[in-house]
Amino acid sequence: MAKKPVTSRTGRFFKLAGMTASVASQYAGQRARRMFRTIDDEGARSESYTRMAGEIADTLGELKGAVMKVGQIASQTQDFLPKEFSQALEKLQKEAPPMPFEVILQQVESELGKPVSELFEYLQETPYASASIGQVHRARLHDGTDVIVKVQYPGVDESCDSDLKQLRLALKLGGLLKMPKETVDQLFGEIRLRLKEELDYENEARNLKLFHEFHKDQPWVVIPEVVDSHSTRRVLTLELVEGDHVSKVTPERYSQDTLNEIGHRIFTIMADQLFRFQCIHGDPHAGNFAYRPDGTIIMYDFGCVKKLKPEIVEAYRKALIAALDEDYQALDQYLIDLGARVDNQPAVDEAYYAMWRDILIIPFLNDEPYDFAEADIHKHVAAKTSTVFKYLDYFKPPVESIFIDRMIAGHYWMLKRLGVQAAFRSELEKYLRG
């Protein structure tokens, strides 16, 4: 039997407080056990982390909202939490369990101020998709237009701040935030800002129109139109635009040439948003993109959009040029400009930068097509993560550019799942030096 959704602030608070208390007591027990051992048992610690992580992930998934969104971001930001947590939180990337339909109907009617029967010819009960802060239902307007209706879960908006405070406390008491308070403040501040924007569907409607304008000369990018008459701060109605989820992109319907063309188009979308528009689609997971056999790319969900400061884009551009040119002294300085490197620490060993550069540059080494289906960059990165501890005091999460990294990582997985074979070096050079 499905659990009754927790929609009141008090209910959410107690649910999170219970999780926090449990995680804190597990961590205290783990520390006490370690005191009586001469050797720190890595296996026992990993098991304890896995247990705590499972509990946090289950609670966040049930509550949805801000805490679930932070869980999703944390799962994509590997240096934010121990690997056991990143792995457990990855399941929050999958579709969340749906909210009961009567809750959705109440929200639609209270937001749009009319009975659902007056607003729509029909509103489908089975969700089209469900996510962290809202649920999407298929519908038809009385004029025959097929639409999707995105409905925000009740209570999510009002409880955003208290949810974030409680989650931060849980991570802190669980001994999981291995970074200075100032950095944690910045990181949670950035997440809070993005969440506040994402909770405002009027803001998303503006973003959709903005990205329509950005991509107006690229007919192969399709972005749904907003139905203003049926949209408010917590309900967003869009024209229905369908394509194939990446899991449905099969060799029977998509030739390798089409996949490669889609790959180049994904690269162009990313590079244009970063270097030309200085405004990026900040939630690049598989559910937010669809494809068609003619090479069309459909983009959904513009709640999480990051407008970038020109000086951050410039520092990012210069850091990439320095890395390509193997000028590690310059790279060190640009990482300080980016806010990724602590500026009062001595220069980082060039060999350390060279190691990471040699891993991350592989798709851009030359003008030979790179087979993303065989890409194992993520494995090389995982194998070297232990080296990060040596320089832990030298680096900090790059708060201003964290969504750029998130965009690039998300699209790496997309190119891999699509099986793209493409050479991007000359295209990248145009954006960097052109």
N, C-alpha and C positions, 0 to 999 in steps of 0.2 A: 504493500500500500504506500502511495507517495506521501512524503512528509508534508505537513501544512507549511506553506512558505512563511518565513519570518519577515514581516514587513514593518513592524513597529520599531521605533528607535530603541525602546527599552528592551524588547526581545532580542534585537541584534546585539545590543551592548552585553547582555548577560551571556549570550551564546559565545561572543568573542572573549569575554572575561573568563568564562569557563575554560576555553581553549588556552588562554594565556596562563592561567593558574596551572593547568596540566603540564604545559611545555616548561614552565619555570621549575616545577617540582622534578620533572624528568632530568632537566639540566643540572639542578642541585644534586640529585642522586648520582648522576654521572660524574660530577666533579668530586663528590665524596669518595666514590669508588676509586677514582684515579689517585687520590691522596694516599691510599693504602697499597698502591701498586708501585713497584720500582720502575716498571716499563709501562708506558702508555699503550694500552691495547687498542690498536687502530680498528680492529674488527668490531670490538664492543662499541666503540664510539660511532662507527659507521652505522651499526645496527640501531643505536639510540637515535641518531640523526634521522634515519629512515622512518622510525616510529613517530618521532615528532613531526616530520615532514608530512607523513600520511595524514596525521590528525589535522594539521594546519590546512592541507589541500582539501580534505573532506569538508571542513567547516567553511572555507572560503567558497567552495563550489556550491554549497547549500545556500549560503547567504547572498551569493552573486554580488553585484555592485562594486563599490570602490575596492574592497579587499580582494575580490576575485581578479579585478583588473591589475592590481599591484602584483598579484601572484603570476599573472600572465607575463607582465613586464619582467619580473624577477626571473622567470624561467628562461627568458631570452637574454638575460644579462648575467652571464656565467660568473663574473667576478663579484657579484652582489651577495651571493649566498653559497654555502657548501654544496657540492655536486648532488648530494642526496636530496636536497631541497629543490634544486633546479629540476631534477628528474621527476619528483613527485608533483611539482607545480606544472609540469608540462601537460599533465592531463587536463588542466584548466584551459589549455588551448583548444581542446576538443569541445564539441557542442555541450553546452550545459543542459541539465534536465529542465524541461519546460515548466513554465508557471501555469497554474490552472486557468482555463479559458474565461471563467467568470471574473477573475481578477483583471484580465486583459480588457474584457468588455466594459467593466466599471471605469477603468482608466481612460479608455477611448471616449466614453460618453461624458465623463466629467471634464475632460480636456476640450472636446469639440462642442460640447453644450447641446447635443441633439441625440436622439435614440440612434443606435447603430443602423436600424432599418431605413432611417431617413438619409443617413450618410452614404450607405453602400447598398448596392444590389445584393451583394453577399460579402461576408467576412469569414474566411475559412477557419475552422476551429483548430485543425492540426497546424502547428507552427511551420512556417517555411524555413525558419532558422531561429536558434536561440543563442544568446550571447551573455556577456557579463552584466550589462546594465539594461538590456532590453530584449524584446522578442519580436520577431518579424512574422507577419501573417499576410497571406495572399488575399486579395479582395478585388471587387469590380465596382467602379462608380456607376451611377444610374445612367450616364451617357455611354456606357459600354467600354470605357477605358479600363484595361487591366492594370492593377497597381499592387504594390506591396506597402504594408502599413507597419512601421516600426514603432513599437509601444514600450515606453520606459517602465521598468518595474516600480511599483509604488514604494515609497520610503527610501529609495536608493539615494536620491538627491539630498534629502534632509540629513541623512546619516553619514554622508561622505567624510566629513571632518572627524567625527568621533570614531568611525571605522578605521580611518588611517592612523589615528593616535593609538587605538587599541592594537592594531596589527604591528605597529612599530614597537610598542611595549612588549608584545609577544616575542618578536624577533630579538629584542634586546635581552629580555630575561632568559631566553633560550640560548644566549651566548652566540648569536648568529650574525650580529652586525660587526664585522671585523674592520671597521673604518672609523676615522675620527668623527666626533659629534657634528662638527661643522659640515663635513661632507654628507653625512646622513641628513642633516637639515636641508642642504641644497637639493639632494636627491629626492626626498619626500616633498619638498617644495615644488620641484619641477613636475613630479607625478600628480600632485594636487592640482596644479594649474591645468595640466592636460585633461585631468578628470573633470574639472569644473566646466571646461569647454565641451567635453564629450557629453556631459549631462544636459547640455543646452542644445536641443535639436534645432532651435532657430539659428544657432551658430553653425550647426552642420549644414543647414540649408544654404547659408551664405557661402560656406566652403565649397559646396557642390557647384554653385554658380561661378565661384572664383576659378575652380579647376576646369570647368567648361570653357572659360575664357582662355586659360593657360593653353589648353590642348585643342583650341578651335581649328588650328591648321593641320591637325593630325587626325584625319577621318577614321583611322584605325583604332583610336582610343574612344571608347563609348562610356559616357557617364550618365546615369539616370537623371531625368528631369524632375524637379520638385513640383508637387501639386500643392500650391500655397493655400488653397481653400480648405484643405484637410490636414493642415500641419500647424502645430503649436510648439511650445517649449518641450513638451514631453511626448508628442505624437508626431511622426514624420511620415508623410505619404509621398511615395515616388512612383513614377511610371515603372512598369514591370519590364526589365531588360534581362533577357536570359542568355546564358552561354554554358559551356561545359566547365564544371569543376575540374581541377587538374587531374583528379583520379579518373575522370572520364575521357581524358585526352589519350586516345589509343592509336596505334600505328594504322589501323584500318581506316581511320577518318583523318588522320593528320600525317602528312608525309614528313620526312626528315627536313626537307627544304622549308616547309611551313613552320616546323618547330624552331628551326634556326632563325627564320625571319621574326618569329615571336620573341625569341631570345634577344635579337638586336633591338627590337622595339621596347622590350622591358628595360634594356640598358639605356636607351634614349630617354624613356620616361624618367628613370632615376636621375640621370645626369642633368636633364633639363630642369627637373624640380630642384635639384641641389644647386647647380651653378647658374642657371638662367633665372628661374622664378624665385629662388631662395626661400622656398616654401615646400615642405614635403608631406606626402601621405605617410603618416607615422605608424600605421598598423598593417604591416605587409604580410599577413598570414594567408594561407591558401583560400580560406573562406571569403576573402575580400577581393578576389580576382576570378574572372571566368574568361573562357576563350572560345573562339569559333574557327571552324576549318578554313575560313578565308584569311586567317591571320589577325582577326580583330581581337583586341584585349578590352575586357569590360572591368571597370573599377567600381567597387562598392565601398560604403562606409567611410565617410569623411568626417567622423566625429573627432578623430585624433589627427590633427594637422599641426605641424610645427613650423611656425614662421621663423626663419633663421636670421641671426644678426649678420650683416655683411662682413664684419671682421672675423666672425667664426667661419664663414664660407671661405674667406680668403686664407685664413690660417690652415684650414683643411686642405685647400688646393695646394698651398705651399708645402705642407707636410707630405702630400702624395708625390709632388715633384721631387722633394728631397729624398724620399724613400726610393723612388725609381732611379734617381741619379746616384744612390748610395752615399749621399752627403749626410752622414749621421749627426754631425755637429749641428747642422742647420735643422735637421729633423727634431733634435732635442729641444731647440728653441721654439719651433712651431708647436710642439706638443705642450709647452708651457703656455703659449698664446692661446691654445685651444682649451686650456684648463684641465688637461689630462695629466700633466706632470707638475709635481710640487716644485715651486721655483727656488726654494732655499736649500735644496739638496744638490750635491755635486753632480756633474754630468754623468749620464748613464754610460756604461761600457758599450762601445760601438759594436762589439761582437753580439751583444744581446739584441740590439736593433737589427743587426744583419740576419740573425737567426729568424726573427719574426718576419722580416722583409722577404726572405727566401721562401718562406711558407706561403705568405699571403699574395705574393706577386705571380704565382704559377699561372693563373689564367691570362696574365698580361705580359708574359715573358717575351713573346714575339708575335708575328702576324700569322702563325699557324693556328688553325682552329683548335680549341680546347674542348674536350669531351666532358661536359658537366655530369653526364650520367655516371662516369667513373670517378668523379671528383671525391677526394678524401681529405680535403683541406681541414675539415672539422676534426678528423682523427689526428692529424699532425698537431693541430692547435691543442687538442685534449692531452696529447702525449707530452706537451711542453708546459702545461699549466703549473706544474710544480716549480718551474723556474721563476714564476711570478713572485713567490714568497721571498726570494732574495732581494727583490726591489719593491717590496710592499710599501715601504715608507716613501718611495720616490713617485708613485703614481696614485691617482684618485679617479673615481668615476667621472668621466667628462660630461658633466651635467648638461652643458649647452649643446653638445654634439651627440648625446646618447641616442637620440632618435635617428640620427644619420646612420650610426652603427647598426641600429635595429633594422632600418630600412635595407641596408646592404646585406645583413645576415639573412633577413627574410627572403630577399630575392635570390640569394645564393641557393637556398633550399628549393625555391621555385624553379630555377634553371636546372637544378639537379633532377627534380622530379619530372620535369618536362623532357629531360634528355637532350638539351640543347648542345649543339656543336658550333662554336663560334669563336672568332678572334676579336677581342675588344681593344687591343693595344692602340691601334691608330685612331679609333674613335675617342678613347680616353685622352690621348695626346691633344686632340682638337679642343676638348673642353679645358684641359689644364694649361696649354700653351698657345692655343689658337687665337 
